Amino acid sequence: MTDEINPGAKEIAEHLYRITLPMPFRLGHVNVYAMLEGKDINLFDTGGNFPGTFPVLEKLLSDIGGSVNDVRRIFISHYHADHCGIAGLIHKRSGATVFMSEMDFSTIRSFEQETLRIERFTIFCTEQGLDPETVRMIAGLFKTFKGITVPFEADTFLKDGEEITVNGKTVKVLSTPGHTRGHFSFFLPEEGILIGGDHILPHITPNLSPDLLSPEFRPLKSFMASMDMIGKLPVREVYPAHGPSFPDLGARIEEIRLHHRERKGLALRALRDRPKTTAEVSADIFGSDLPEFDRLLALNETYVHLVELEDESTIRRYREGEKFLFTLD
């Protein structure tokens, strides 16, 4: 039976609900999860601070017999706004304790240093060959994005492998870096349910981007290692942040592995004729007629593949003026 995604709340296991909230971007929605514990509610992610999202969450919590005031714990998978954007609003109403990755919370804190963030972003994009006008436009978008996360404090930092008890059920906390450096997923072993955040999605692959605060972070290498780890779990159903649930985790992991092998192959092909910047390789793979922010996502994704090819000694990079170029070794 197909798991349909529609706005609303759906009970997916005893006392566990998937709550689908609207989102104005291309994906159109984000799934958060509510586990009831008597009158208390434990939330896994919150949705973003988009117009109308908070009232929809209020209404859907009411539909399952609770309210925002009943939220006692919030477990955040990662720092992106559609996952933690209204944690601050919920905390203000209910006093809920917020749990998340220390690394991702430090990233949120770094965003408060807007000048430093824009400076590092500009240097990176310039080195990768993105044109100055696109860089300026994307930097301007960052300022508009600030409002979709209401400021909040992380009360407790999640630890890889720790077990949390919710309504007598075990929830295992799993470090699954890749999409972000501090991404966490949540596994319910008794039900065989993986609440995967953005780590593994049914129809698309999560965007992998360099962490400009930690240049040593290898998104693709970390992502695939995380896939190896969750692939060994006795998962019966994956419940992602975007899209419907799906049962065959192993098959989806293989699809994702093939996708990234193909992307690395396309990057190599793009370098056959001459050395190129990341932006030029990205345009070869994704095309050049993209909206500004999509151009950044494509650049980031291309860069993480080039980094892995470089590590394999298949290609090398060198500096030419203010830009880096990649060439076949």
VMD Tcl script that draws the C-alpha trace (Angstrom):
set ca {
  {0.00 0.00 0.00}
  {1.37 3.40 -1.00}
  {2.09 5.78 1.85}
  {0.47 9.01 0.69}
  {1.76 12.37 1.89}
  {-1.04 14.80 2.62}
  {-1.26 17.73 5.03}
  {-2.35 16.47 8.41}
  {-1.50 13.99 11.14}
  {-1.26 10.24 10.69}
  {-0.69 7.63 13.40}
  {2.19 5.45 12.22}
  {2.66 3.40 15.40}
  {1.04 3.35 18.81}
  {1.23 6.91 20.21}
  {3.52 7.99 17.34}
  {2.27 10.41 14.67}
  {3.66 11.86 11.49}
  {2.63 15.51 11.18}
  {2.97 17.00 7.71}
  {3.41 20.78 7.68}
  {3.35 23.17 4.70}
  {6.54 24.68 3.38}
  {6.78 27.35 0.65}
  {9.82 25.91 -1.13}
  {9.82 23.39 -3.96}
  {9.39 20.38 -1.66}
  {6.12 21.84 -0.44}
  {6.06 20.12 2.95}
  {8.12 18.85 5.86}
  {7.31 15.89 8.11}
  {7.79 16.20 11.85}
  {6.95 13.46 14.32}
  {5.06 13.55 17.62}
  {5.25 10.81 20.24}
  {2.67 11.01 23.00}
  {3.60 10.22 26.57}
  {0.46 10.54 28.66}
  {-0.52 14.19 28.29}
  {3.01 15.16 27.24}
  {4.25 15.42 23.65}
  {7.74 14.67 22.38}
  {8.46 16.33 19.03}
  {11.05 15.19 16.51}
  {11.76 18.37 14.51}
  {9.39 21.34 14.42}
  {8.96 22.81 10.96}
  {10.13 26.27 9.88}
  {8.95 29.73 10.82}
  {7.03 30.16 7.58}
  {3.76 32.10 7.36}
  {0.97 29.90 8.67}
  {3.11 26.97 9.83}
  {2.73 27.48 13.58}
  {-1.12 27.64 13.45}
  {-1.14 24.44 11.35}
  {1.04 22.69 13.94}
  {-1.29 23.90 16.70}
  {-4.31 22.55 14.86}
  {-2.73 19.16 14.10}
  {-1.53 18.69 17.67}
  {-5.09 19.41 18.73}
  {-6.29 16.73 16.29}
  {-4.19 14.10 18.09}
  {-5.43 15.22 21.51}
  {-2.77 17.69 22.61}
  {-1.52 21.22 22.19}
  {1.70 23.17 21.81}
  {1.58 23.78 25.56}
  {1.95 20.02 26.09}
  {5.28 19.72 24.25}
  {7.87 18.66 26.82}
  {10.85 17.62 24.69}
  {12.00 18.62 21.20}
  {14.55 16.45 19.43}
  {16.10 18.23 16.45}
  {17.69 16.24 13.63}
  {19.78 19.15 12.29}
  {20.05 22.91 12.14}
  {18.25 23.69 8.87}
  {15.34 26.06 9.33}
  {12.60 23.69 8.17}
  {13.61 21.34 11.00}
  {14.13 23.69 13.93}
  {12.66 27.01 12.83}
  {9.85 27.19 15.39}
  {11.60 25.46 18.29}
  {11.92 28.90 19.88}
  {8.18 29.58 19.61}
  {7.29 26.18 21.06}
  {9.76 26.60 23.92}
  {8.28 30.00 24.73}
  {4.79 28.50 24.97}
  {5.55 25.22 26.70}
  {9.01 25.44 28.26}
  {10.01 22.33 26.30}
  {13.56 21.04 26.63}
  {15.45 21.22 23.31}
  {17.87 18.46 22.33}
  {20.19 18.66 19.32}
  {23.75 18.20 18.08}
  {26.40 20.36 19.69}
  {28.08 20.78 16.30}
  {24.91 21.93 14.60}
  {24.02 24.26 17.44}
  {27.47 25.83 17.13}
  {26.70 26.36 13.44}
  {23.50 28.21 14.34}
  {25.51 30.37 16.72}
  {28.07 31.11 14.02}
  {25.30 32.38 11.74}
  {24.78 35.20 14.22}
  {28.19 36.47 13.10}
  {26.75 37.50 9.77}
  {29.79 39.42 8.53}
  {32.09 36.43 9.11}
  {29.62 34.05 7.48}
  {29.27 36.18 4.35}
  {33.05 36.65 4.19}
  {33.76 32.91 4.28}
  {30.95 32.22 1.83}
  {32.26 34.84 -0.61}
  {35.83 33.50 -0.45}
  {34.67 29.93 -1.04}
  {32.39 30.79 -3.97}
  {35.02 33.00 -5.57}
  {37.64 30.25 -5.28}
  {35.21 27.81 -6.90}
  {34.56 30.15 -9.83}
  {31.03 31.36 -9.11}
  {30.41 34.74 -10.68}
  {30.37 37.80 -8.36}
  {26.78 38.81 -9.14}
  {25.40 35.39 -8.18}
  {27.49 35.44 -5.00}
  {26.05 38.84 -4.05}
  {22.48 37.72 -4.72}
  {22.83 34.53 -2.66}
  {24.45 36.49 0.19}
  {21.37 38.70 0.15}
  {19.13 35.62 0.35}
  {20.95 34.51 3.51}
  {19.71 37.67 5.22}
  {16.09 36.90 4.31}
  {16.50 33.33 5.58}
  {17.34 34.54 9.08}
  {13.68 35.07 9.93}
  {12.65 31.49 9.29}
  {14.45 30.31 12.43}
  {13.22 31.79 15.70}
  {16.20 32.03 18.10}
  {16.38 29.28 20.69}
  {18.80 27.62 23.07}
  {19.81 23.98 23.02}
  {19.30 22.67 26.55}
  {20.92 19.27 26.04}
  {23.31 18.00 23.39}
  {22.55 14.64 21.85}
  {25.15 11.87 22.01}
  {25.65 9.18 19.42}
  {24.33 5.82 20.62}
  {22.47 7.14 23.64}
  {19.05 5.69 24.34}
  {16.08 7.80 25.32}
  {12.92 6.37 26.82}
  {9.65 7.84 25.55}
  {6.38 6.40 26.88}
  {8.20 3.21 27.81}
  {9.71 2.85 24.33}
  {13.39 3.02 23.46}
  {14.56 5.66 21.01}
  {18.18 5.23 19.94}
  {20.03 8.38 18.92}
  {22.26 7.91 15.86}
  {24.88 10.29 14.54}
  {24.37 10.41 10.76}
  {26.62 13.18 9.40}
  {26.61 14.09 5.74}
  {23.75 16.47 4.99}
  {25.11 18.45 7.94}
  {28.09 17.76 10.16}
  {25.88 17.19 13.19}
  {22.85 15.45 11.69}
  {21.09 12.91 13.95}
  {18.55 10.22 13.15}
  {16.31 8.36 15.60}
  {15.70 4.60 15.63}
  {12.86 2.85 17.44}
  {14.09 -0.77 17.62}
  {10.84 -2.26 18.94}
  {8.89 -0.89 15.99}
  {11.75 -1.07 13.48}
  {11.10 2.59 12.62}
  {13.85 4.98 11.55}
  {12.99 8.68 11.82}
  {15.63 9.75 9.36}
  {15.36 13.54 9.07}
  {17.05 14.54 5.82}
  {19.63 11.75 5.97}
  {17.79 9.37 3.68}
  {14.87 10.43 1.50}
  {12.69 8.30 -0.79}
  {12.85 10.16 -4.09}
  {15.74 12.62 -3.90}
  {19.18 12.65 -2.33}
  {19.91 15.21 0.38}
  {22.12 18.07 -0.70}
  {25.71 17.63 0.43}
  {27.61 20.84 1.04}
  {31.02 21.75 2.47}
  {31.03 23.07 6.01}
  {32.80 26.41 5.71}
  {33.42 26.46 9.46}
  {35.11 23.05 9.28}
  {36.83 22.68 5.90}
  {38.19 19.29 6.95}
  {34.66 17.84 7.00}
  {34.09 15.45 4.10}
  {30.31 15.44 3.46}
  {30.18 12.62 0.91}
  {32.59 10.34 2.77}
  {30.71 10.94 6.04}
  {27.35 10.48 4.34}
  {28.25 7.11 2.85}
  {29.78 5.91 6.13}
  {26.52 6.87 7.85}
  {24.63 4.89 5.21}
  {26.77 1.84 5.97}
  {25.88 2.17 9.63}
  {22.09 2.54 9.27}
  {22.05 -0.17 6.61}
  {22.96 -2.69 9.31}
  {19.96 -1.81 11.47}
  {16.80 -3.97 11.49}
  {14.72 -1.19 9.95}
  {11.24 -2.13 8.80}
  {10.13 1.35 7.72}
  {11.92 4.64 7.13}
  {10.03 7.82 7.96}
  {11.82 10.77 6.35}
  {11.42 14.52 6.71}
  {10.28 14.87 3.10}
  {8.19 12.42 1.13}
  {6.42 9.18 2.03}
  {7.76 6.41 4.20}
  {9.40 3.41 2.54}
  {10.23 -0.15 3.68}
  {13.32 -1.30 1.76}
  {16.20 0.65 3.29}
  {18.86 -1.53 1.67}
  {17.52 -0.97 -1.84}
  {17.33 2.78 -1.31}
  {20.91 2.87 -0.03}
  {22.07 1.09 -3.19}
  {20.19 3.61 -5.35}
  {21.93 6.44 -3.54}
  {25.34 4.79 -3.92}
  {24.75 4.44 -7.66}
  {23.63 8.08 -7.87}
  {26.86 9.34 -6.32}
  {29.02 7.03 -8.44}
  {27.30 8.43 -11.52}
  {27.82 12.00 -10.36}
  {31.52 11.37 -9.81}
  {31.66 9.92 -13.31}
  {30.00 13.02 -14.76}
  {32.51 15.22 -12.96}
  {35.40 13.22 -14.44}
  {33.88 13.46 -17.90}
  {33.59 17.23 -17.56}
  {37.35 17.47 -16.98}
  {38.38 15.49 -20.07}
  {38.82 18.49 -22.33}
  {40.55 20.96 -20.00}
  {41.00 22.03 -16.35}
  {37.89 23.66 -14.90}
  {36.61 25.42 -11.82}
  {33.94 23.78 -9.71}
  {31.41 26.21 -11.17}
  {32.29 25.14 -14.72}
  {32.04 21.44 -13.85}
  {28.73 22.12 -12.10}
  {27.37 23.89 -15.20}
  {28.38 20.88 -17.32}
  {26.47 18.53 -15.01}
  {23.44 20.60 -14.00}
  {23.26 23.22 -16.74}
  {23.78 26.95 -16.35}
  {20.14 28.08 -16.48}
  {19.38 27.69 -12.77}
  {17.96 30.08 -10.17}
  {20.69 31.60 -8.00}
  {20.14 29.44 -4.92}
  {19.87 26.25 -7.00}
  {23.16 27.27 -8.61}
  {24.73 27.29 -5.15}
  {23.29 23.85 -4.29}
  {24.65 22.48 -7.56}
  {28.06 24.06 -6.91}
  {28.21 22.55 -3.41}
  {27.19 19.10 -4.60}
  {29.75 19.19 -7.40}
  {32.48 20.34 -5.04}
  {32.01 17.44 -2.60}
  {32.31 14.97 -5.49}
  {35.45 16.67 -6.76}
  {36.96 16.52 -3.27}
  {36.46 12.74 -3.16}
  {37.96 12.32 -6.63}
  {40.91 14.38 -5.46}
  {41.33 12.17 -2.40}
  {41.36 9.13 -4.68}
  {44.21 10.80 -6.65}
  {42.04 10.68 -9.77}
  {42.18 14.46 -10.16}
  {44.15 17.26 -8.57}
  {43.55 20.95 -7.99}
  {45.75 23.99 -8.35}
  {45.34 27.71 -7.85}
  {45.23 30.14 -10.73}
  {44.86 33.65 -9.38}
  {41.95 33.77 -6.97}
  {40.38 30.57 -8.33}
  {41.02 26.85 -7.95}
  {40.95 24.62 -11.00}
  {40.59 20.84 -11.09}
  {42.37 18.73 -13.68}
  {42.78 15.05 -14.47}
  {45.89 13.74 -12.79}
}
mol new
graphics top color blue
foreach p $ca { graphics top sphere $p radius 0.5 }
foreach p [lrange $ca 0 end-1] q [lrange $ca 1 end] { graphics top cylinder $p $q radius 0.2 }
display resetview
